[in-house]
Amino acid sequence: MNSQRYGRICRMMAMRQPDLTLCLEEVHKPHNVSAVIRSADAVGIHDLHAVWPEKIKTLVSSAAGSNSWVNVHNHDTLADAVTLLKSQGMQILATHLSDSAVDFRAIDFTRPTCIIMGSEKTGISQEAIRLADQHIMIPMSGMVQSLNVSVAAAVILYEAQRQREAAGLYEHPRCALAQDEQQRLLFERGYPVLAQVAREKKLPRPQIDEQGHIIAPDSWWAAMQQKKPST
């Protein structure tokens, strides 16, 4: 890993927002899943949560897995996801045009926040409506009543980024990534080929020093260089 890439990964990790996330509730089109995760990465989201439609779980999970900079946590039910997120002190917002819904720009996104985004066809479920602390909406001035889920996610997330940037949370985030997670990212993203070999050989992850170099004993390097027995 050269110094430029090491510096870029370190800057990315420093600006991550572990207390801002999305929860995808049965979003089922892989291109939408990928687009949402791309926007999430762009605003510094590190962990995203999802409940996949049972019939196409493998397909959409694969789309999520292609976005390697964001961790996607799968949940069997929405209630499981919300219970976990509320235990982390997050306000739960749901995109839903109800009588109590407020303009998404009126929300304080500097607070720990999760935004539930519903499926392309039916939107969020009645359970999501019930579990949310607040319903939010994106004002519409035209004839259409809603935006594509990936577009809506991007619009809301960039408002969250605007507020957090103004509050200095990208300069001084309120909660940093754990050291172990930083080391994982530096190795797996800084040395993807070596990381793949280490996984295949079930070798422990080495340390990455402050210059971006791998620190590992000679035995680790020897095991990495050892050829697999032919089958």
N, C-alpha and C positions, 0 to 999 in steps of 0.2 A: 504494500500500500504506500503510495507516495504521499508526501507531506500535504499536498493540496487536497487530496481525498480525505486524509485524516482530519484536516482542519474543517472540511465541509461537514463531515459526519459529526464532529464535536459541536459545531455551531447548531446543527439540526437538533441534536439531543438537548442542548441548552435551552432551546426555544420550544420544546415539547410542552404540551398542556395536558398533563395527566388527569386534570379535573374537568375536562371538557370531552364529551363523547356523544355518539349517536347510538341508537338502538334501531336496527332494521327489523320491522315486523312483517315477515313473509314477503319481502321484496323479492320477486322471482325471476326477473330478467337479468341474465349475467352482465350485459353491457351496462345496465343501470347500477348493479352492484359495484362493478369496477369504477364507474364514474363517481359514485358516492365516495368510495374509498380514496380515490385520487384527490378529490376535494378535501377530504378529511386530513390526508397527509399534508396538503398544501397549507392548511391553517394550523398545523402543529398537533393534531390529534394523534395520540399514540395507540390507544386501545378503543376498539369499536365492538359493539355487541350486536348479536343477531339471533333471531328465531326464524329458521328457514322453513319454507313449505315442505312438508314431508315427501311429496311425490318427486320433487326435483332437488332434494337436499344436496346430493352429490354434485350436481351441475353448478349450482350457485356457490357452494363451498369452494369449488375449484376456482371460480372466478375471483372469490375473495382471497384465496391463497396466492394468486398471482401478484397481489399487491404487497410486496414483502416488507415494506417499511411500516405498515400498520398491522398491529396484532388484532385479529378478529376472534372474539370469544363467542362460541356457540352455546345457546341455551335451549333446553327442551321446551320451555314455556316462557311466555312473556312475564308471568308472575315471578319466575325464578330470576330473570334478568333484573326486573324492577326491585325485587327484594335486595339483591346484591348491591345495586346502584344506590338505593336509599341508605343502605348500611354504610356507604362511603360518604354520606352527607350530601348527596346530589339532589337538586331540584329536578323533578321529572316533568318535562314539557311534551305536549303532544300536538301535532299539527292537525287541527280539527276546527271546522267552521261552526262552532256552537254559539249559543247566546252569550256565553261567558268568555268567549275567545277574545284575546287582545292582540293588537298589532305586535308582531314579533320584535319590532324595534323598541317597544316599551319594556322589554324584559331586561333584567340586569344579568348579563352574560358573564360578568366577572365572578359571579358565584359558581361553585361547583355545579355543573349542569349536564343533563342528558336530554337529548331530543329524540323522541320516538317518531320515526318515519314509517308510514304504512305502505301496504302493497299498491302496485300500480292500478289495479282494477277496483278495489273496494276501499282503499285508504286504511286508516287504523281501525282496529276492532273495538267492540263495545267494552271489552276488558281494558284496553289501553285508555279509552275515554274515562273509565272509572278510576284507573290507577294513577292517572296524571295529576300533578299538583296544579297545573295550569294548561289551558288550551291556547294555542297561538295560531295566528293566520297571517298570510301574506296578502296585503290589499291588492285587489284586481280592478283595473279600470276598463278593461275590454269586455268582450263577449264570453271569453272562456272563463271557467269557474276554478280551474286549478292548473298548476304547473307540473311538468314531469317531475317525478320524485328526485331524480339526481339534480335537476335544476333548482328545485325548492331547497334541497339540502345545501347546495352551494350558496344560494342567496342568504339563508339563515346563518350559515357558518361564517360568512364574511362579515356579517354584522357582529357576530360574536368576536371575530378577530379584531374588528375596528375598536370595539369597546375595550378589549383586553390590551390592545396595543396602546390605547390612550391611557390606560391605568398602569402601564409599565410592566405588565405581566409577561411580556416576551423578553424583557431585559432582566427581570427578577421574578421568575415563575414561583408561584406559591408552593409548589411541590415538584422536586426534581425526580428524574428517573433513578431507580435504584442502581447501585453500583454494578450489581450482577447483570442487570439488563443493559447497561452501557457497555460492559465487556462483551456481552453476547452480540450486540450490534456491531461493535468495532471488529470483531473477528469474522462474523458471518457475512457482513456487508463489505468489510475492507479486504477480506481474503476469501471470496466465495468459493474458489476452486479448492483451496486447502480445507475450508470448512466442510465441503461436501465429502472430501476424502476422510476427514476425521469422523464424520457421522457414519460413513460406511464401515469404518474400522472400529467404531465405538470407542474412540479415544477421548480422553477428557479435554475440555476446552482450555487452551493456553491463555495466559494473561497477555494483554496488550499494554505496552508502557506508554509514557507521556509523549513519545515521539512516533507512536503508531507501529512500533516493532513488536514482533512476537517474542515472548519470553517463555521458553520451554526447555526442559532438560534434554540431553542428548538422546535418551531413550525414546522420547516422544518423536523426535525427528527421525530416528532410526525406524520406528514403527510406521511412520508416515511414508518412508521410502521403500519399505518392504513390499514386494509384489505379492498379490493375492495368489494362493495356490490355484493352478489350473484345474478345471472341472472335467 
